[in-house]
């Protein structure tokens, strides 16, 4: 059974993790560890999901000892949470260790091996989880040293160690393949957990539930009834302190290659025979293969690229000046990197042929909003369309900031002469009293410990998604696709709106 966040935090079928594991965290002093990973462990402790049979060994160079490290973690946790329960913190802290280590120093890896062997003599651990919360350039280097210094099975008779890595997995297909070849010589595919944190979001996990557990949607989930699909992940913030990284990736690699394509695969894949991780992954791979086979010959008609320019936002009593992308820290002043992209595509299969799919994401937009909009065809009875224009039925899956689902349908306006108006039936999960949406990483960490890969990406998914993204990049260069400028904190390039207006449609986030 898949112990996802949906079951975990509705108190349904919740089980403790009864496993004596070592969680070795490389990059334990970094932002990811402080802001996501350790807070996730704190929440798991608070929910009494972890037993007492585990150790978290954080590695880094910044702190001299465990006390300094714990003090820094506590400060980060306090900044993130309104209140920290001292009982839960003390319990977590008792399982935390700090080990000074430099990625470049082989002697440090030898010391870590000795440390793990000594701990195994007294703790008799069942498995090790190596979490690389580091810059991607260190992934292969660390993995090789884990192998060289026998860290995978030090003290073990067999190697059952897991490797967890964050995105990005490579920067194109060639680099991703090289990295995977290195890792697969050391770890088996079943023990490599590639994180796309978007898959840990509550409403992303709800996509298949909505599709498969509701006959009213399951019967309509095809080209006969759906007019178009929209996925938009809008960001209001700029690149912040990620300038150097972002200028090398842009929106297409930062958001499309992973988050957006993963969501697309869940929305459009064929129905799985069961809910096993392998079966779901295979159905997603079929979507990625189809995308990679797209010739993109008319991409100039189906893509809009943009980059945000400076802007002054005026309020009643103040003015706020916002820098252009090229003025941000560590950004090339002549950069051609796209911070916005809108894309129209088709899947040439029996279920979705001729159904347009619109994808959009950008930085410095006028609001932070992520959602999936399924617009159904206007198959109205003629008797109701003679005198008035009816609104389309729309299923909206809201990912953030609000979490929930709404369904727009038509009904008679009360006390009117049969006037028909659109209304919404809505479930707002994040609006519920006392609801505390679990962090993405809580469920991801739980699943990686439990060995459930449903919320993680396989190598096939990664490889075909990169082939598709590489093809887009190449076509954009060959056809010299224009880079539109759009003022920061606005709705993005006007050309993105025209992309849908040409099809007599509109972005659902514009309504």
Beta strands, then each sheet from edge to edge (+ up, - down):
strand 1: 21-26
strand 2: 54-60
strand 3: 96-100
strand 4: 127-132
strand 5: 162-165
strand 6: 192-195
strand 7: 226-234
strand 8: 303-309
strand 9: 311-314
strand 10: 319-322
strand 11: 340-345
strand 12: 356-362
strand 13: 369-376
strand 14: 394-400
strand 15: 404-412
strand 16: 420-428
strand 17: 456-457
strand 18: 483-487
sheet 1: 3+ 2+ 1+ 4+ 5+ 6+ 17-
sheet 2: 16+ 15- 14+ 13- 7+ 12+ 11- 8+ 18+
sheet 3: 9+ 10-
end
